[in-house]
Amino acid sequence: MAKEMIAMLLAGGQGSRLYALTEKLAKPAVPFGGKYRIIDFPLSNCVNSGIDTVGILTQYQPLVLNEYIGNGQPWDLDRLYGGVHVLPPYQKASGSDWYKGTANAIYQNISFIERYDPQYVIILSGDQICKQDYSDFLKFHKEKNAEFSVAVMEVPWEEAPRFGLMVADKDDRITEFQEKPKNPKSNLASMGIYIFNWDILKKYLEEDEADPKSENDFGNNIIPNLLRDNRRMYAYHFNGYWKDVGTIASLWEANMEILDPEHSGINLFDEDWKIYSRNSGMTGHKISAGAVVENAMITDGCRIKGTVKHSILFAGVKVEKGAVVEDAVVMGGTVIKSGATVKHCIVAENVTIGENAVVGAMPTESENGVATVGAGVCIGDNVKIGPDAMVRNDVEGGEE
Amino acid sequence: MMNANTSALGIVFPNSYDALVPDLVNVRLMASIPFASRYRLIDFILSSMSRCDIDNISVMVNNNYHSLMDHLGSGREWDLVRKNGGLHIFPPFVEKSAKPYTGRVGALANILDFLRDEKEKYVVITDTNIVANIDFNDMIKFHIESGADVTIAYNEQELPESLVKNQSNDLGYYYTFGLEKGRIRKIYVNAKDTGIQNFSMNMFVVEREMLIDLINTAFVRGQEYFERDVLLPQLNKLNVQAYKYEGYIARICDMKSYFDENMKLLDDYNLDALFSGGPVYTKIRDDNPTRYIEGAKIQNAMVADGCVIEGEVENSILFRGVRVAKGAKVKNCILMQDSVVEAGANAEYLVMDKNVTITAGKDIKGAPTYPVYIGKHKTV
């Protein structure tokens, strides 16, 4: 039985620019938006688009991700035929390799893809916050009779040099690809989401693998090779909300944008396009008398006795009396003790912020970078952590 | 399967005491009454059982059970999708000779064949109108060590007013015990005594083989109620032990107690006591976190996911997907799933069932002694 299209989700990246947040987990497993992890977005998009077979390519720190995905049931991806599969590199009869590049990761799983005999394969990346209907993308791909399509976003021209750019003609046919060029000829940035005809993809993967000089990367090798051969390549325009959350600043910003769905465009209150996640199983959150909660997202298990303004709180966060949380992303299980101030920062899971400690922007300052506290860290009483700080270990006293 | 000498299967009666809360069970049954912002009453029993490795559970539905079937699904949320055991739902078995049952005897008589085929040594039997965090393993241990034929859980409390005041028996039976060194010597039916009583929780542990014998005999004699007709006359013959439950307990006996027991959870001490035993599982709705918009004022409230709060909320329990619009005031209310309080409306001492809407500017008030109930899907 053949599947029309299956998805391959690249989730092996370390996400090194998230520093302390990705020390023990892969970037796609980073918590986001109060009760999600980043990977919930592509997975939910798949299910909502009618894709029921997803291979997740993991390599870096896969434990958290593996456990989180489990049998795929929260995303309705526990299927008899298909469903979600975590695909780490594995030992083969001759030669075993880590995934050398994005293309090589897919190459090593050709046999997985062939089990489903698909006509099309969509390549997704596990580090983007985006609600996208892949079935509409596939419709475009078929209408253009394309062999390869890439989802693109229009970006401001001044930012274009930071992206991989697709130069396309009036019919959206791609004529040139520029990787982070100094002089951009286009402002259509690749979102790193591709649809391939499977026969074409397989052919180019095998060819790429045979080339010892290749970096085995989609952007650097596969796409240029397709262009070289004048393949039918098209750019699919996507206009919705899209955010690459590869840095602390962009991750913080994307979280803050949830608080303003009317303007930012990321609406999680969408009955027609739900984002699924594994549930915490905690009781409803509790806001005590005397607490102040303004412009915030709060989820199950939280106990709020202090002040929470313009912040995102994940499951089971405790904000004690007199504590102030402002412009902050506070991940699951973290306790903010009385009198502490947590501002303009990302605090990872199961952190303890001691009494009267200050994390992030100091009260008198403004316009600072985002401070980050890694998972499980203990910040002692009265400790001061300045803006832009990256805290990986317990801090017992003083300032950082 | 765990240790065969202590393994137990569970039997749950979701319709028991429906008559005490006629409004709330109009479109459902006791077991599926929403409680504590995101649960249904049966979640507490199923989660307690699941935590005690009781993973062969039969739910004896009698009527109005659509909402419960929808809630339970395959039983996955409670980890009850099992090749051996798992969740069984037994609707009344209708055949020419059978008449609808009223008590536990008739219901259990219907599933005797099932009971004979199972492997577990013990049976745990319970209703769903009690919210508690029961350690059934401890109760089974007590049962074994005391050498009991039947063990019944009870707690010490005064009888609820609604039960004492009611003079007829048409709301069902409740039981209090006279104890002698832990052994039940007297069972009082629908007592009207004041002061602290040994108040039965109607939770039983009994050996499966013995249960089959007792039910067989009772059914042939046309008896209906297990406590009243089977145990009460045989208290000298059977060793019926009382297991004292000292943990947190909430009994739903009428609308007032439903309201009060929800509100009690606004006290952290009570909330922690009820949930200290471990997670309580429920059906997942995949709501997003609750959003508090600028200008929202919230004091002393328990709120589930999926709500959008723009107005004022005080001393209230909000279930999943509730909307409180700008300028609306909600005070001392229970708002069930997806209910809406529109702009400028005022709600006080209300129990709003699912999907109720209070339209803009309306002013609806109940009283502390008499919370006003608004039925499912109604618009005020």
Boltz contact constraints between the chains, C-beta under 6 A:
constraints:
  - contact:
      token1: [A, 34]
      token2: [B, 289]
      max_distance: 6.0
  - contact:
      token1: [A, 35]
      token2: [B, 289]
      max_distance: 6.0
  - contact:
      token1: [A, 268]
      token2: [B, 288]
      max_distance: 6.0
  - contact:
      token1: [A, 269]
      token2: [B, 288]
      max_distance: 6.0
  - contact:
      token1: [A, 274]
      token2: [B, 286]
      max_distance: 6.0
  - contact:
      token1: [A, 276]
      token2: [B, 286]
      max_distance: 6.0
  - contact:
      token1: [A, 279]
      token2: [B, 284]
      max_distance: 6.0
  - contact:
      token1: [A, 281]
      token2: [B, 279]
      max_distance: 6.0
  - contact:
      token1: [A, 283]
      token2: [B, 275]
      max_distance: 6.0
  - contact:
      token1: [A, 284]
      token2: [B, 37]
      max_distance: 6.0
  - contact:
      token1: [A, 284]
      token2: [B, 38]
      max_distance: 6.0
  - contact:
      token1: [A, 284]
      token2: [B, 302]
      max_distance: 6.0
  - contact:
      token1: [A, 284]
      token2: [B, 303]
      max_distance: 6.0
  - contact:
      token1: [A, 284]
      token2: [B, 304]
      max_distance: 6.0
  - contact:
      token1: [A, 285]
      token2: [B, 303]
      max_distance: 6.0
  - contact:
      token1: [A, 286]
      token2: [B, 302]
      max_distance: 6.0
  - contact:
      token1: [A, 287]
      token2: [B, 298]
      max_distance: 6.0
  - contact:
      token1: [A, 287]
      token2: [B, 301]
      max_distance: 6.0
  - contact:
      token1: [A, 289]
      token2: [B, 299]
      max_distance: 6.0
  - contact:
      token1: [A, 289]
      token2: [B, 300]
      max_distance: 6.0
  - contact:
      token1: [A, 293]
      token2: [B, 292]
      max_distance: 6.0
  - contact:
      token1: [A, 293]
      token2: [B, 298]
      max_distance: 6.0
  - contact:
      token1: [A, 294]
      token2: [B, 294]
      max_distance: 6.0
  - contact:
      token1: [A, 295]
      token2: [B, 294]
      max_distance: 6.0
  - contact:
      token1: [A, 296]
      token2: [B, 292]
      max_distance: 6.0
  - contact:
      token1: [A, 297]
      token2: [B, 289]
      max_distance: 6.0
  - contact:
      token1: [A, 297]
      token2: [B, 291]
      max_distance: 6.0
  - contact:
      token1: [A, 298]
      token2: [B, 289]
      max_distance: 6.0
  - contact:
      token1: [A, 298]
      token2: [B, 290]
      max_distance: 6.0
  - contact:
      token1: [A, 299]
      token2: [B, 289]
      max_distance: 6.0
  - contact:
      token1: [A, 299]
      token2: [B, 305]
      max_distance: 6.0
  - contact:
      token1: [A, 300]
      token2: [B, 305]
      max_distance: 6.0
